[in-house]
């Protein structure tokens, strides 16, 4: 998430970050010198950009070394300006300031709360005509045109609904959600609610909810079934690519990224911060653990539980999920015993 340039005056944000994180800094490590520089954005490690602040925790998939690594065709795009890390840090060379923190989740929550009114949002979209809004619906966001909103539905301020999309009865579209054109959001669906994320705040170890200000982005021609939930992201929007279809009672957690044309059957779910490529197939009641990476054209059999990464074209089954051939062999072996 990027900070508005107009709000960067006064105290340099490098120093401001250190001040905000003061209670959660590890006292065993001294503050780095020369924090008098702006920090224009706060990014997840896998999306680090030049000049960004990156928080690296124990469950972060990318190590600090990988965050720092520069792609051969672009020497600056992945170089952060400041790293807050709760894990051991090795940088080649040590010229990026590092703040050692006790908890990445606590640090993120402190920064998100302190900067809640300073995030740069997309420019407002112009509303269009030809919308059909039920008398009992509440629309505070922007409808591009030709949008149908059913009885009791709610579209929050800051949300955008693309042309030709249909919002079913009692569906909820929260702020900072962008829904594409020609989508169908069935009755009771909730888009952009806060994800199931909590952190422990010292000194009393209070369990507090994690802010989820980044919202949701849903591509064109998507279908969200009745009573399904797509939770908002923390630093970057939870995203569904063009043509994704979710059955009823499907859960897509915060920070998830799905490619185009994914199909998720009823009662399936994808846990937080998992990324899947195009054409993911989840059978009924299948589940995918958090912080995983699934390639294109991965298929998961009904009632299976995915607990590790799988490459393109994988077909898996069972719990824990494994390649379908191995699962079938194990079933045959069980019957022979």
N, C-alpha and C positions, 0 to 999 in steps of 0.2 A: 504494500500500500504506500502511496506517495503522499508526502506532505505538501500542502500548498505553499508555493514560493513566497506569497505575501505574508506568511506567518513565520518566516525564518529570521526575522530581525531580532536584535537584542542578543541574548546569551547564545553562543554557538551551540548547535545541537549536540555535538560531541560531548561537550561539558554538561549539557542538560541531561543527556542519557546517563552519564555517570552519577549525576545528582539524584535522578529519579530512581536509579537502581541501588542507591547507597545502602539501604537496609538489607539487600540481598546479595551484596558483593561478598566474595570470599576474603576474609581479612588476611589469610595467609599469603595472598598475592597482591603486590603493590599496584596502584593505578598506573596505567601507561602514561607517559608524558605527551604533551602536544595534542590535547583534545580540542583545540580551538578551530574546528572545521565544521561545516554544515553536514547534516546527514539527510538527504532529500527523501529517502525511502526506507521502509522496513520490510524485508523480504524473507520468505522461506528459503532455506539453504539451496534447494534445487533451482530456485529462480533468482539467485543473487545477481545483482547487476552492479555496474560501476558506481561507487559512492554509497552503496547501501549499507544498512545495519543488518547483520545476520545473527540470529540466536541459534546456537547449536546445543541440543540437549542429548541425553543419553539414548533416546529413541530416534534421533535424527538419522536418516539413512545415509546421508553424505557426511563423511568425516570433514574436519576442518581443512585437511590437506586437499580434499576433493573440491571443497567450496572455493579454495584459493586457486586451484589449477586453472590455467588459461587455455582455452581452445586455440589450436594452431592458426586459425584464420581470423581470430579476433583477440588482440592482446589485452583488451580492457574490459570487455562486457561482463566478465565474471569476477572482477576484482572488487571485493567489498572495501568500504572505508573503515569499518569498525566491526568487530566480532565480539559477541557476548557468548561465552561458552561455559558449560558446567563440566565438560570433559577435558581430558588432557589435550593440550594444544601444541602442534608442531607446524610451524609455517616456514616455507622455503622461499625467500628469507624472512626473518622476523621484522618486517617493516609495516605490518598492519596492526594497529592497536587492538589489544585483546582485554576485555573485562571479564574476569573470572567470577562467575555467579554460582549460587547454590542450586538454583532451579530455573531452567529455561522457561517453564510454564509461568512461574511467578513473575519473571522478568517481562515476558510478553504481556501478561495481564496488566502490569503496572504501566507499561508504555502505551498500550491500547486505551486504557482508561484515562491517562493523562492527556493524550492527544485526540480524544474522541471527536472534538470539534475542528480538528485541523487536517483531516484527510481530504485529499483531492478526489472529488467524485466526477463522474461523467457529466458533461454539459446536459442541461435539461432538454428533453425531446419535445418536439411540437406535437400537440394532440391533433388527431384527425376526426373526421366526421363519420356518420353512418354507424355509430356504436349503438348497441341495444343493451341497456342496463336496467335490470329488474328494479322495481320501486324499493324493495327491501335490501338491495345491495348497497355497499358503501365503497365508493371509488374516490380515493385521494391521490392516486398515482396517475400516470399518463397512459391513455389508450391511443394507439397509432391510428386507428380507424377500422371500421367494420368488425369491432370486437364485441362479443356477446358475454355479458356477465349475469350469472344466474342469481336467483333469490338468496339473500343472506350471505352472499360472497363478499369478501373484503380485499381491496387492493390498496395497500398502504402508500402513503406519501413517499416518493423516491423510487417506487417501482415503475417499470415500463412494460407494457404488453403490446406485442407486435400485431400487425394487421391480420385480421381474419382469425385470430385466436379465440377459443371459446373457454370461458371460465365457468365451471359447474356450480351448482347450488352449495352454499356454505364452504366453498373453498377459500383458502387464505393465502394471499401473496404478500409477504412482508417487504419492508423497505430494502432498497439496494438489490432488488431482484430484476433481472432483465430476461424476459421471456420472448422468444422469437415469434416469427409469423406462422400462421396456420397450425398452431399447436392446439391440443385439447387437454385441458386440466379438468378432470372429472370431479364430481361432488365429494366434498370432504377432504380433498388433498390439501396439504400444507407445504408451501414453498418458502424457504428462507427463515424458518424458526431457528433459534439458537441451538447449536449442536450439543451433544451430551459430553461436555468437557468441563472438568473442574481442576482446581489447583489448591495446594495447601499453602496458606499464608502464615508465616511465623509472626509472633513467637508462640501463639496458642494453637498453631496448626489448624486454623479454621479452614473448612472445605468450602470454597467459594466458586461460583460459576465463571467460566472463562468467557470473555467477550468474543462475540462472533460478528464483527461489523462488515465483513467483506461481501456478504450476500450470496446470490446464486446467479449463474448464467445458463440459460437453456436455449439451445439452438432451434432453428426452424423445424417445423413438421415433427415435433415431439408429442408423445402421448403420455400423460401422467395419470395412472389409474386412481380409482376411488380410494380415499383414505390413505394414500401413499404420502411419504414425507421426504423432502429433499432439504437437508439442513444447510444453514449458511456457513461460509468459510470464515477462517480467522484472519489470515493475511491476504489470501487470494480467494476469489469466488469458487464455491463448489460449481462444477461445470458438467453439463451434459451436451454432447455433440449433436449435430443435426440428425434427425430421424430416430432418436432413442425412444423406445417404448417400454414403459413401466406398467406392469399389471397392478391390480389392486393390492393394498397392504404391503407395499414394497418400501424399504428404508434405504435411503442413500445418505450417508453421514457426512459430517463437515469435512471440507477440504478434499473430497473425492473428485476425481476427474475421469469421466467416461468419454471415449471416442465416439465416432459416428455410428449410428445404426445398431446400438446395443439393445438387447431384448432381455428383460428381467421378469421372470414369472412371479406369481403371487407368493407372498410371504418370504421372498428372498431379501437379502440385504448385503450392503457393502459398508464395511467399517471405515472409520476416519482415516484420511490422508492416503488412501489407496488410489492408484492410477491404473486404468485399463485402456487398452487400445480400442480400435474399431471392432464392431461386431462381436462384442462379448455376449455370451449366452449363459444365463443362469436359470437352471431348472427350479421348480417350485420348492420353497423352503431351503434353498441353497444359501450358504453364507460365505463371505470373504472377509478374512481378518484385516486389520488395519495396517497401514504403512507397507503395503505390498505393491508389486509391479507385475501386471499381466499384459502380455503382448496382444497383438491383433488376432482375431479369430479364435479366442479361447472359449471352450465350452465346458460348463460345469454341470454334472448330472444332478437331478433332484435330490434334496436332503444331504448334499455333500458339504464339507467344510474345508475351505481353502486356507491353508496356514503358511504357505510359502509362495515365492514367485514362480510363474510359469511363462515359457517363451511363446512366440507366435505359433498358432495352430494346435496348441495343446488341447486334448480332450481328457478330462479328469473326473474321478468319481471317488466316493467314500469319505471317511473321516479318520485321520486327515486325508485330504484328497491326494490322489496319485494318478499317474497315467492309466487310462481306462483298461489297457491290456493287463497291467499289473493287478488292478483291482479285480478284474474278472478271474484271473488265475488264483488270487487269494480266496475268492468265493468258491471256486471249484475245490481247492484244497480243503476248505472248511467242511464242505459237504462229504468229502471222502473220509474224514476222520471218524 
